[in-house]
């Protein structure tokens, strides 16, 4: 693997973002991590930033540009799902969903294009099947992710002239250490198994390495002719 490649990962300190950080470090990439609250424990190149704040995002990208002149791959993994309402969503709930699942990417992309002058780059947006299928996820989260998908596709078309490729991954139920599904299994393994069997045709969870391998596929030569595409990785749940 070429050791001169640089990847920027948002949401890099926890769950899938942390896994992807480790995945690319093991491939000898230079990994730049952006996190909102806590820095990654496995990577020294960390920047704390609330990406929902446009000014802070631009300031952070300027710092990164001083140290890293080129970024070959961006994986937008920042996101959050939280239901705080019972029956009716409040404006606070909508703001939380869009700040953490939509604006965190729009601000990143705007700042990147401005500071790096629209250099050729591959960008992978981590969305969710909740963006295209009615699930038990909060409606605020699902709508924000759906908006993210459409925005990413529109930008993919617009930026293709600059050789910037944007693709979207829609994972289903990812199981990994200490994430929400692992906690649900600890609480009620029987109920979780029943849910997966009834809703996922392949009757299994998505593994983080499957997401990482898809990112690697899109970053490689096979992804040179792919942009604006959505890749569903859900074991058939959305069929």
N, C-alpha and C positions, 0 to 999 in steps of 0.2 A: 504494500500500500504506500502511495505517495505521502511522505511525511510533511509536505508543504501545503496540504489542504487545511482549510480553516472552516469550522462550523460554529454557528451561533445558535444556541438553544435557549429558548425562554421557558420559564417554569422548570428550571434545571435542577432544583434541589430536592424535589420530591417525586415519588411514584414514577410515572413513565419518563418524565424529563430527566430524572436522576439515572434511570436505566439507560437512556439514550446517551447521556453524558459518559457513562462508563463504557458503553458500546464503542463510541468513537475514540475515546482515549486509548482503548485497547487496540484500535486500528492506527494508532500513532497520529491522529488528527490533532491539530491545535483546537481545543474546545473553549469557546467563550460562553459563559453562563450568565443569564440574567434572571434574577429571582426577586420576588416582592418583599419577603421578610427575612428568610434565613439563607445563608450562602451554602453552596454545595460542600460537603465534607470531603469529596473525592477529587475536586478540581480547584486549582489555585486561581484560575482566571475567572473571577466572579465579580459581578456588578449588581448592587442592590438598586432596584428601581421599580416604582409603581408605574407600569406601562399604560395605565388608564389616564395618566397625567401627561399630556402632550409635551409640555415644556420640560418635564423631568426626563422624558424619553429622548428628546432631542439632545439634551445635555449629556445623557449617558452615551448616546451614539457618537457624540463628538469626542468623548474620552476614549472610546473604543477605537475610533479612527486614528487617533494619535499613535496608538500602539499596533494596530492591525490595519494595514493598508488595503487588504483584500479579504472579502468573505466569500467563500465558494458555495456554502450551503447554509440556509437558515431553516431551522425547525421551530415553528411557533407552537409550543406545547403548553403555554400558560392557559389556564382555564379553571373554573370552579363551579360546582353545582351545589346549591344550598336552598332548601325550602324552609322559609321562616313563617309562611302564612298558612292558614287553615283552608279557607274557601276562596278568598278574594286576594288577588295580588295587589300590592301597594306600589306606589312610585319608587319607594325604597328598594323593593324587591326587583323591580325592573332595572333600576340603576345598577344594583349589584351584579345582575346577570350580564348586562351589556358592558359594564366596565371590565369585568373579568373574562368575558368570552368574545367580545367584539372589538371594543376600543383598544384593548391591549394589543391587538394585531394591527388595526388601522393606524394607530400612532407609531408603531414600530415600522411599518412599511413606509409611511410618509417620511419619517425621519431618515430611514435608510436610503431612500431614493434621493432625498435632498443632500445628505452628507456624502454618500458614496457615488453620487452623480450617475445613477442608473447603470451601474456596471453589470455585466453578464453574471447572473446568479441563479441558482436553483433554490426555490422556496417551497417548503412543505408545511401545510397547515393541518394541525391535528384537530379535527372536529369530532363529531359523534353521530351514531345512527339516530340519536334522538332528534337530530336536525331534519330528518327526512321521514321519520316514522313515529307515530304516537306511542310513547312508552310511559313508564311510570316516573320518568324524570320530570322535574318541575317545568311547567309550561314556560316560565321565564327563561330558563336555561335552553330549552328546545328552540324557542324563537330566536334567541341571541345567536345560537349556533347556526340556525338556518340563514340568518342574515349574514353571518360570517362566510358561509359557503358561497352565497350569491355575490358578495363583495369580492371574494377571492377570484371567482371566475371572471367577473367583469375586469378586474385588474390584470388577470392573466392575458386576456385578449388585448388590452391596451398596451401592456408592457412587452408583448411578444416581439415588437419591433426593436426592443433593446436587448433581445436575447435573455430576458428574465422569464423564467418558467415557474409558474405557481400551480401546485397540485394539492389536492385535499384528501386526507385520509379520514374515513368514517369508521372508527373501531366500534365494536359491540362491547361485550362484557369482558373487560380485561381483568384477569386475576393475577395479582402479584403481592408480595409480602407487604403487609400493613396498609393495603389500600381498602376502599370501602367494601369490596366483595369479600376480601379475606376476613374482615370484621363481621360481615353478615354470616359467613360460614361458621365462625366461632359461636355466634349467637344462636343460629338455627340451621345446621347443616342440612337437615332433612328438607326443610322448606326451600332452601336455595337449590338443591338438587332437583326438586320438583319443578321449580320455576324454569331452570335451564332445559330440562327434559321437555317441558310443554311449549317452550318458546324458541328454542334454538335447534333447528333441524339436525345439525351435526352433534348436538348433545354434549358440548364441551365449551370451556372458556377460551377466550383469546389469550395468547401468551405475549408478553412484551417483546420477546425476540422476533415474533412475527411482524410486529410494527416496525422494529428496527430494520429487519431485512427488506421490508417494502421501501423504507426510506433509502436504504442502500441501493435498491434497484432503480429508484427514480434519480438518484444522484449519479449513477453510472451511465455508461453509453446507452443503455436501454431506455433511459429517460430523456434522451436528447430530442426526441420527436413527440414528447408528451407535455401538454400544458392545459390548464383549465379543467383537468379531469378529476372526478371523484372516485376514490377506491374504497369500496365497502368491505370491511373485514369483520364480519359478525357471525360467521358460522351459519349463514342463511336466515338469520332472525327477521330480516326485513323483507323476505320473500312473501 
